[in-house]
Amino acid sequence: MRVVNLGLPKTGTTTLARALKMAGLRVADHRIRPRQIDDAALHNRFVADLVYRGYFETGDPGARLPGFDAITELSLLREGRSMWPQMDFALIDAIRRHHPGVKLLGSRRDSWEVSQSMLAWSDLGVARLPASDIPGLPAGFGETSKERMAWIDGHYAHLARIFAGDPDYLEYDVSDPGARDAIAAHTGIDLPWWGRANTNREAV
């Protein structure tokens, strides 16, 4: 495991996934696609479920992701399941112990923009977030922009406190013109492509 993104959904996670794929990495992004791996048992499995199974069964969150170099979208909120590994310090610590040298990223955008994007993305903002128990956002909260923004800002404040001064962690704004160069310098991976992927207007 070389790169793990701890950012929230709708913060450019798919853009990061595409950039790393085009750089030659094997990337797990929210769900394992059948074309990515021969093992049929892993087809369409959610990354969040796999990292927790690896963690609890072996101690290594990457144990059920054979051959993958990077994870760009960790969370799962569908089919009645709510998993947020990017908010679980014990799991993050286990990734670092079992994969020395892994580079951690915190993709982000302006919290208002993330909140609005969540609102516009399927039923994420209007139904799934308010109906689910999420670290920092218990069931019954998350329906308003104010509540979503407080949760979003709280997540990145938590990451900033955990990784203060840690050279293996980089928070970046996906809208920053220097984001690609910053990620490349942090990870040591040249990124031949950088753009926008999986926007609300794009069915990707």
N, C-alpha and C positions, 0 to 999 in steps of 0.2 A: 504494500500500500504506500503510494507516494504522495497523494494529495487527497485531503478530505475537506469538504466545504460544510461549514456549520451555519450557513445563512438560512433564512426563512424562505418558504415558497414565494414566488413572484418577485425575487430579487436578482433575476438574471441567472438562475441556476441552469437553465437549459442552454443559455448562451455559453456559460462556462463549460458545460458538458460538450457542446459542439466544438469549442475551441480546443479542448484537451484531446478529443477524438481526432481532430485534424492534425494535432501534433503527434499522433501515433499512440496515444494511451488507450487502454481499455477502460471504459468508464461505466460505472453503475449509476444510473440517474433515475431515482424513484422506483423503477421497476426493471427487471431483467427481461430484455426482448429475446425471443427465440433465436433470432439471427446472431445473437452475441455469443452463444454458448451451445455446445452439443448436448449437454446434460439436460434431458427433457424435464427432469425433476425441478429444475430451476427456472423453466420457462414461465414468464409472467409473474414470477414471485416478487414481492415487494422488498426493496432494499432494507427498510426498517425492520421487517420481520427477520430477515436473514442475519442482520448484524446482531440482533438480540439473541437469536438462536445460537450463533457462534459464540457470543459472550457468555451466555449461561451454560452452554454445553461444554465449551472448551476453555473459556477464559479469553479467547481471541475473537473480537468482533468481526475480523476479516476471514475467519475460518470457513464460512459458508459462501465466500465470494472468490472462488479459485481463479487466479489469473487476472483479476481486475486490479488496475493501477490506481484508480481514483473513484471517489464517491462525490457526486455533486448535489444530489438531492436526497436527504435522509428521511424526511418526515413522511408519515402516512396518516391520512384522515379520510377514510372511506370504508364502506361496507361495515359500519359499526365499530371500526377499529381506530384508535388514536394513539400513535407512537411518535415520539419526538426525541430521537437519539441525540440531536444537536443540543439538547437542553439537559442531558444526563452526564454529569461530570464523571461518574464512575466509568461509564462506557467510553467516554473520550479518553480518559486516563489509560484505560485498557488498550485502546488503539495505539496510543503513544508507546506503551510498554512493549507491545508485541510487534510494533513496526517502527523501530528507531529511525529517526530522521524524517518521518512523515511531516509534510508541510500542511498546516491548517489554514483555511481561509474563512473569512466572514463576509460573504457577499451581502451587499445592502443597497438600498435606495432611500430616498426621502420617505419618512414613515407615512406621510399623507398619500404619496403615490403608491406605496405598497398596499395600504389600506384600501384605496380605491380599486387597485388592480385585483385584490382579493374579492372585493364586492362584485366586480364584473366577471369574475372567472367562475363559470358554472354556478353551483350553489354554495361555493366555499364561504363567502362572507355572510350571506343571508340565512344559511341553514346549518352547514356543517360546523363552523366555528362556534356559534352560540349554543349548539346542541351537544357539544362534546366537552369532555374533561381534558384540558390541555395544561401543561405546566405554566402557571402564571395567568391562565385564562380559564377558570372553572366553568362548567356548564351553566348557562344562563347569562354569560357575559360574552361580548364580542360582536354584538349586533350593531353597535354604534361606532362611528369613526373614532370618537374619543377613546372608547374602550380598546379598539383594535390598535390604535396608535400607542397607547400606554403599554400594551403588551409587546408590541414590536420594539419600542425604545428600550423596554426593560430587558428584552433578550440580549440586545447588543451591549447594554450597560453591564450585564452579567458576564458576557464574553470578555469585555474590556477589563473587568476586574480580575477575572480568572487568569488572563494571559498578559497582564500588564508587564511590559518589559521583556516578554518572551519572543525571541527572534524567530521562532518557528510558526508564529501566528501573524496573519496579515488581514486586517479589515480593509475592504475597498468598496467604493461606490461604483456601481456598474455604469453610471452615466459619466464618470470621470474620464476625460480623454486620455489620461495616463494610466487607466486601469490595466490595459493589456501589458504595458511595459512593467508595471509594478508586480503583476502576477508572475510574469516571466522571470523577473529578477529574483522574486521570493522563492519560486519553485525550482529555478534552474532549467526551465523548460521553454524553449522557443515556441511562440504561438503564431503560426502563419496566418491564422484567421481570427478576426474579432468583429462582432456585429451585434445583431439582435435576433433572437430566436424564441419561438413560442410566445409571441405577444398575444394579447387578447383578441386581436383582429386576425390572427393567423392560426389556422387549424393544423398544427404540427404535432 
